[in-house]
Amino acid sequence: MSESVNLPALGESVTEGTVTRWLKNVGDRVEVDEPLLEVSTDKVDTEIPSPIAGVIEAILVQEDETVEVGTPLVTIGDGSAAAAPADEAPAAEAPAAEAPAAEEAPAAAPAPAAAEPAGYESPAPEDEVAPAPTQEPAAEVPSTDAPAEAPAAAAPPAPAAVEPPPAAAAPAPAAASPMPAAPAAPAAPAAPAPAAEPSRGSHAGTSGYVTPIVRKLANEAGVDLSTITGTGVGGRIRKEDILSAKSSAPSSSAAPTAVEVEVSPLRGTTQPMSRLRKVVAERAVASMQQTAQLTTVVEVDVTRVAMLRDKVKVSFQEKTGNKLSFLPFFALAAAEALKSNPIINATVDGTSIVYPAQENMSIAVDTERGLLTPVIRDAGELDLAGFAAQIADLAARTRDNKLKPDELSGGTFTLTNTGSRGALFDTPVVFLPQSAILGTGVVYKKPIVVSDKGLDAIAIRSTVFLALSYDHRIIDGADASRFLTTMKARLEAGAFEANLGI
C-alpha cells in the first residue's frame, strides 16, 4: 500500500516552494520524522520530514522544480514492490553458481604437470591460493561433468593455458634461469661501499679537523663545511671562513615568503541564483526604490564594556552555557534606545506612522545560502544572558535549516554585526517594512584622546563604529543622532553588572 507525501504549508503567506535537494533516493527506507528533502520558499529554506515510515517508491518532483502547497512530492510504500525482484535474484544466480564448478575442472587438470612453473611465476596472490584447494575436488568433478562443457569452460582460462606449455617443455632452462640471477644479487650491495667513501671524506673537511666552535657556528649559520676552502694554516677552516660563506651565500628567505592564494572553484563559472538570493535581490531593489535611505555613524569607546566582559566571561559561560561576545551588549543598548526613541522602531502604513508596542529585533545571520534575519521577540525585556541565548540558538538553527517560517517575520528593527568579518563599518540597507537597521563594526584598540578632570591625555582604548541606516521619509538625521548618542552613552558608561542575568 503506497501513500503520497505532499508539500506542507510552510507559513501563512507561503503558497509555493522549490525543491532544492533530495536527501533520499528511490528504494531507500525512511522512518517517521526523518528528513526527505530540502525546500526553499520566499521566507525560509527548510527540510521536509517524512510523516510515515516505509520505502520510497517514486519521486514525483525533481530538484529545482517549483510546485504549489499540497502537491504530491513522493510516494512511500511498504517495500513490497521492491520485494519481487529481490526474490527472483537467487533463482537467477543459481545457474551462475554452477559455472565456477565447471571452470575449476579444466583449471585443475593441467595443475599436476604445470604446478612448478605456476608456483614459480606467482603473478598474483589469487594464483598461489586457488590451485591448492581445487586440485582434489577437481579430480572428482570431471567424472560427473559432461565433456561438452570443457571447451566452454576453457575459454576464460585461455591466457593461463598458453603460458604453462613453454615452461613445461623446457624444464631445464627454467631451472637454470634462477642460477645466473643469484650472482647478480650480491653485485648490487657492493655498489654502496664506494659511495660511502666520498661521503666520509667530505664530512672531514679540507684539513680533516674542525674545531667545535667553528662546527657549531657552521650549524647555526646553515653552512656546509664540505663546500668551504679553509684559509687557515694547512687549509684549516676558521671562523672567518664561516662568516664569509654565510654572507656570500644567496638568500633563501625570499622563496618561503611567497603567499599561495586559494582559488575558489567558482572562478570562471556561471551559477544560477538560488530562490533565496532571488527574493533578497527583489526585496533590496524594491526597498531602495520605495524609501529614502541614508546612514549616520558614531564612534564609541567600549573599553569599560571590554573590561567587564573579560572579567565575567568565564563565569558567564559556566552558568549559561553561552559565550559572552560584544553583540549582546550592543543588542541590549539598542533595545533600550528604541524604547526612548520609538521612531527608529516605527513603520510606514500609507500616510500613517505605526509605533509598535514591543521591540522585535531581527538578527542578521550569514549562511551558505545567503543572509537571513531571524527575529528575537520582545527584545526590550531581555538581559545579557537572554540575548546571548537567543542569538546563539537562532544563529545555529538558521545555519542548520531548522528555523520555522514565522521566526523570520515580524521584525521591527534589525541588528547586523558586520564587524564579525573585520569590517570597521558599512552602510547597511533597510528592508521594508522596517525603517532602520544598525550595523556594528569590529571592536579594535587604538590611541585616542581622553579627558580626566580637565586634563587631556592619549590612551589606548577599545572602540567600535555604529552605523544606523534609516528611512528618511519618517526618520530625520536628528532622530538618528539621538538614538546613536543614547547607545553611545550607555556603552561608554559600561554599567551592565545588573543586566548580566547570572
N, C-alpha and C positions, 0 to 999 in steps of 0.2 A: 504494500500500500504506500503510495507516494503522496507527499504533501508539499505545496509550494510555500516559499518564504517571500513575502512581499516587502517593498521598500516602506519602512515605517515613517510616520510623521516625526520630523526632527526639530520641530519648533512651530509656534503658532503661525508664523508667516512663511514657512518653508513649504513650497509646493512641488519642488523637483530636486533631484540630486544627480551627481555624476559619479559613476563607478570609477574610482582611481586605481584600485588594485584588488585582485582576488587573492585571498590568503589560503584558500583550499582549491583542490582540483577535483575533477570528476573521478569517482572511485574512492576518495578519501572519506574516512569516518570522522564525524563531528559530534561533539557532545553538546548538551544544553548549555547555553551562555558562552560557548566557545566562539571567538571571532570568525566570521565567514569572509568578510570583505571590508574594504575601506571606501567610504562615500564622502564626496565633497559637496557642500551646499554653499549658499550665499553667506551663511553665518558661521559654519564650523566644518572642519574635517573630522570625521569620526568613524569608528568601527561598528559594523552591524553584527550583533551576536546571533547565534542560531537559537530559535525558540524551541527546537526539538532536537532529539538525538537520532542519528542514522547515518546512512551513506549517501554522498552526493551523487545523484544520477544524471543531472543535466544542469549546465549553467546557461541561463536564458538571456542575460545581459552582459555584453562584453565590456572590457575596460575602455575608458574614455567615452562611454555612451551615456547620454543624459536621459533620464526617464522620470515620470511623474510619481508622486507618492501613491502607493498601492499597487504599483507594477510588480508582477512576479519576477523575482531575481534568480531563483534557483529551486530545483526540486530535490527533495530529500526523501529517501525511502528506507526500507529495512535491509537492503542489500541483496534481496532475492534475485534481482535482475542480474547481478554480477555473479550469482552462485552457480548458474548453469554452465557457463564457460569454464569455471573452476572445476566442476565435477567431470567435465569431458577431458580435462587435461591429462589425468592419469591414463585413460584409455589410449590417448594419442601417443603418450610416451612409452607404452608397452612395447610396440614393435621396435622403437628406437633402442630400448634396453637390450634387445637380443642382438643388435648389430655388433656391440663390442665383443660379445662372446664369439661371434663368427670371425671377427678380426684377430682375436687372440690366438686362434688355432694356427693360421699360417705364420703369425709372428713367432710362435714358439718352435715351429718346425726347423727353421734354419738355425735356431739358437745353439744346438749342440755343436754344429760344425763351425759356426762363426762366433762362439761365445768369447774366445780370447781376443779377436780383433775388436768386437764391440766393446768389451771392457777396456781395451787399450785406448780407443778413441775418446770415450767418455765425453760426448758433446754436451750433455745436459743432465741434471740430477734425475730427471724422469727416465732417461735411458739406462741409468745404472740400477734403478729400483724396480722398474717394471718387469724385466725378464725373469728375475728370481722367483717371484710368486706365481708367474704364469706358466713356467715350464712344466710343472707337474700336472696342473689342470689341463694344459694344452694337449698332453698325451692322451687324455681320455676324451676330450671334446671332438677331435677329428673323426672318431669312430661313429659318432652319432650325427654329425653334420653331413648334409648332402654335399657331394663333390661339386655340384653346380655353384655353391656359394663361395667356393675357394677363389675362383677368378675375380668375382666381385669384391671379395674382401682383400684381395691382393693389391687392388688399385691404390688405396690410401698409403700403405707402407712401401710404395714403389721406390722412393729415394733411399730407404733403409736397405732394400733388397739389392740395389745396384752396388753399394759400397762394399758389402762383405765379400763378394766373389774375388775381387782383386787381392784382398787381404788373405783369403784362404788359398788362392792359387800360388802365392809366393810367400809361404810362411818363413822361409829362411831370411829373405831381405827384411821382413817385418821384425824378426827377432834381432837382426843385426843393426837395424836403424837406431835403437837406443844406445848401442855401444859407442858410436862416434860422438853422440851427444854428451856422453859422460866427460870426456876430456875437455869439451868446450865449456862446461860449467865451472871447473876450477880456474880457467883462464880469466874469468870475469872478476873474481875477488882480487886478483893480482894487480889490477889496474889502479885501485885507490891507493896502493902503497906509494908509488911515485908522487901522487898528488899530495900526499901528506908532507913530503919533504919540503917543497917550496913554502907551504903554509907555516911550517915551523921556523924556517929561515926568515920569512918576512916578519914574523912576530918578534924576533930577536932584535930587529932594528939594524941600522947600518953598522954600529960598532959592537953590537951584541949585548950591550948593557945600558940600561936607562935607569936613572936614579928614581926613587919612589916619588920625590916631589915633582919631577918632570912628568912621570907617568900619570900622577893624579891630575896635574894641570892639563894634560892632553885629554884625559877622560872628561873633565869638566868642560873643556872647550870643544869637545867632539872632533878632535884631530886624530887621524890615523897615523900612528908612529911609523908604519912601514912606508909611508909616502914622503917622509921628511929626510932630507940630507943634512946631517949634523954639521955644525961649523966649529965644534969644539976640538980638542986635541984628539987625534986619531979618528976624527969623524963622529965624535960623541955628540948626541943631541942635547942641546941646552934649553934653558927656559926661554931665552930669546928666540930660539927657533920655533917653539910652540906659539909664542905670541905673534911672530911674523907670519906663520902659516894661518893662524886664525884671522888676522887682519886681511890677508890676501885672498882668503877663500871666498868664493861667490856667495852672497847672502841667499839663504834658502827660506828666509822668513816671509818673502813675498808670496810664495806659492800657497801656503796654508791660509792666507788672508782672503783668497778668492771665495766669494759667497755664492752658494748654489741657490738659484731661485726655483722654488717649487712651481711647476707649470700646471695649471688647472686643466683637467680633461675636457672642460667646456670650451677651451680656447679653440677657435676656428670652427665651432659647430653652431647649429641652429636648433633651438629648442622651443616647443610650443608653450605658451603661457598656461599655467595651472588655473583652475577655476578660481582659487583664492586670489591669485595675482590679478586676474581679470577684474574681480569685484573690487579689490583695493584700488586698482587703476581708475576704474569708473567713478568710485566714490571720491578719490582725491581730486580728479578733474572737476567733478560736479561741485565739490566743496570750494575749490579755488574760484570757480566761475560765479557761485552764488553768494559768496561772502567777501568782505573786505578785510584781508588779514595783514597784520604786521606783528613785529616782535620787539619786546623790551627785555634788556639784560641787566642784571646786577651781579656784583661780585661779593661773596660772603666769606667772612673769616670764621671757619668752623673748628678752630683749634680747641676750644673747650669741649665741643662735641667729640672730637677725636680723642681727647684725653679721657673723657668719661667712657667712651666705647672701649678703649684699651684697658680701662680699669675693670669693667664689668663683663666683657665679652666671654670670658671663660665660664664664670658662674651663670651667665645668661644661657649659654648653650647647654650647660649641665641641667638646668632647671626646666628649660623649654624644649630642648632638642633641636633648636634652630640657631643658625649663626646670626650674629647681630652686625649687619652691614650699615652703611650710611643711609641706605634707601628708606628704612622705617622712620628715621629721624626726619628726612625730607617729607615723607608722606604725612607724618603727624603734624608737622609745621604747616603743610599745605592745607590739611583738613581744618585746622584751627583758623587759618587765614581766610578760608572760604566762608566760614561762619560769620566773620566780621566784614567780609566783602562779598556778599552773595551775588553781585552782578557777574562775577567771574564764573559762578556756578549756574548761571541762568541760561535759558534757551529762548529762541525767537519762534513765536507762533503767529504768523501773519503780521499784523501790526501790534501785537501784544508781546510783552516780555514775561516769561514764566519763571518764577523763583521756586525751585524745588524745596521741599521741607527737609531733605536729607542730602548728604554728600555721598554719592555713589561714584567711587573713584576707579576709573579704568587704568590698568597697569599694562603698559606695552611689553610684550614678550617676543623676543626674536626666536623664530623656529626655522627649521629647514624648509618649511613650506611657505614661509613669509611671516609678516608681522601680524600678531593677534593681540587683542586687548580684552582680557577677562576683567570682570568687574568685582571690586570689593564693595559690598553693600554696607551702608551706614558707616562709612569710614570715619565720620566725626565722632563716633562713640568708642573707638578703639584706642588702646595704648600701644607702646612699642612692641610688646610681646604679641599682641593681636595682629599688628601689621606684619611682623616677621613671619608669623604662622600662615597668615593668608597669602602673603606674597610667595612664600616657598611652596605652598600647596598648589596655588593657581599656576605658577610657572611650571612645576613638574607635570601637572595634568595637561597643561597646554602642549608641552613638547611631546607628551605620550599619547596625544589624541584621545584623552579621557574627559574632556570638557563636555558639559551639556550645553545645548544651543542657548538656553536662557541665561547662562553665565557670561555670554558675550554681548548681551544687550542691556539697556537701561542705565548706562553710564552717563553722568552729568559733567565730568571733568576727567582729564587724562593726565597721567604722570608717566614720562618716558625717561629712562636712565641711559642717556646716550654716552655718559661717561664710562659705562661698563666696558667699552671698547677703546677707551683712551681719549675720546674727544673732549676738548675744552668746553665747547658749547655748539649748538646749532640753532636753526630756526625751524622748529617742527611745524607740521601742517595740522590745522584744526579740521576735524572731521565732523560734519553735520550729524545729528542736530546739536552737538556740543558747541560751546562758544570759546573755549580756551583749552590750551594744553601746555604743561610745564615740562621743560627739558632740563635735567640736572647733568652737569658736566662731571669730569673726573676731579676727585679731590687730590690736590698736589701741594707740595710745600714750595714757598718762595719768600724772598725778603720783601717786607712791606713796612711802611711807617706806622708805628703805634704810638699812642699818646698815654702817658701816665702822669696824672696830677699836673697837667700843663706842659710836661716835658715830652718832646718827640724823640723817638729812637727807632732804629731799624732792627727788626726782629724776623726770625724765620717762623712763618705761620702756615697753617693748613688752610687752603682757600678752595672755593668752588664757584663756578658761574651758574646762575639760574636764569634760564631764558623762557619767557612767557610769550607764546603766540596767541592772538585773540582776534575775535571778530569785531572790527571797528564799527559795525552797524549799531552795536549796543554798548560796547566797552571802549572807553576813551583811554588815552595814554595815562591820564592821571589815575584812573581806576587801576590800571595795570601796575603803576608805580606804587600805589598804596598797598596792593596785595603783596608785591615783592618786598617792600620795605617791612611789612608786618612779618613775613617769613624771615627776613634778614635779622631783625631784632630778636626774634625767638631763637634762632640758631646761634647767633653770636653770644647770647646770654648763656646758652648751654645748660639751662636748668631743667634737665629731663629725669632727675633721680626719682621724682614722684610718678613718672609716667612709664617706668620700666615694665611694670606688670609682673614682677617676680618676687 
